Amino acid sequence: MSEHRFDLPLKATPDTIGQREELADEACHALVRAGIPVYRGNPEEDSVDRPGANVQVDPLADGGVLVEWNTQAELATAAVSLLESGVDPLNLPHAIRHYQTVQICMRDAILGILVSAGFHVEEADAHSYGNAVHVKGFMP
């Protein structure tokens, strides 16, 4: 009988998670002060029905603090429905283009607000995190 080995992603240490939680709290505070609706999400729960800036702590060793914009469900559902029905990627319907534009504009706004507030941020890896913002640190 052969033994199967799986390379599971490493979890961050409790100390690292604690530091990320503090950083996430600071990012939330900065976004709220700027008038952005914010909530703390959990990577393991679905929060697509809640609009605003979703601030999450990724527990993986190479994770971090992520901020992702969620639109009203109506806008996201319209885009997803069209994608599921099949579309020409070279001629996307207006609803999909509008959804993409909102996501990019809000990501850029969150990046700018957090940089202005003293955070070190960058666009997160699009393959893993879509249009999220990766909050790397805070320098008040």
Protein Blocks (a to p, Z undefined) as FASTA:
>chain_A
ZZddddddddddfklmmmmmmmmmmmmmmmmmnopacddddfkbccklpgcjdddddfbf
klccdddddddfklmmmmmmmmmnopafklccfklmmmmmmmmmmmmmmmmmmmmnopac
ddddfklnojaccdfbdcZZ
